[in-house]
Amino acid sequence: MVSVSFDAGRYVEYYLGNAPSLSTLLVANGAAFLVGVSFYVNSSPTSLADLPTFLYPLFADSPTALALVTLSISTLLPILGRHRVADAPSNTPLVYLHTFAFVWLVKYGLWTVVALNLHPGQYFGFAGAALWDYWGIILTHLLFVVEALVIPYYGRTTDRALLVALAALLVNDVFDYALGYHPPLRYDPGVPLILATLSLSVGAVAVAHRLFDRPDDFDPLAPGGHG
């Protein structure tokens, strides 16, 4: 019997450690970000034009996730050809950036799948607009989760960063459902979607807690300077 060993780290190292593939990923993220922004600019009954600029990240959930991960991955550019991706330097701003990018990608990648399947009759189909509105949207948002899983390979987190990330996700949930600025849907969100969203906020942080390593240096934002 032939045994096949799959070393995910080797592939991540190769893909993120080479300028052509890393640049391609950054361009793809940038293009996806623009598509997402276009969706929220043209959404109804609420669009980005109806909100103050500083609230854009809370309303445009998926573009926010893409912006964060693009910033996260772009921090690898200075070490190309100098260090292994797994040995990327870590400091407090990077700890928070990588943590936020991970949890936003996981939460809103999975949120979209849940939201479309709570009322599949509004989206599901195999022809016309449904090919994108259901299958295309689900596939692209599942790729959020795939991309998130590479971040712990080069990123680090701290307990304080995880707590801040959870607080930020919950603030986003309050903005979405208590204030009524949830992503545009073809149905009114009810208790099942709200509970699912809260569960995803907690779950995304729990997964980050499990997958990320901790940096050796201290976190000056944590009590006593410890992460």
Disulfide bonds with the S-S distance in Angstrom:
none
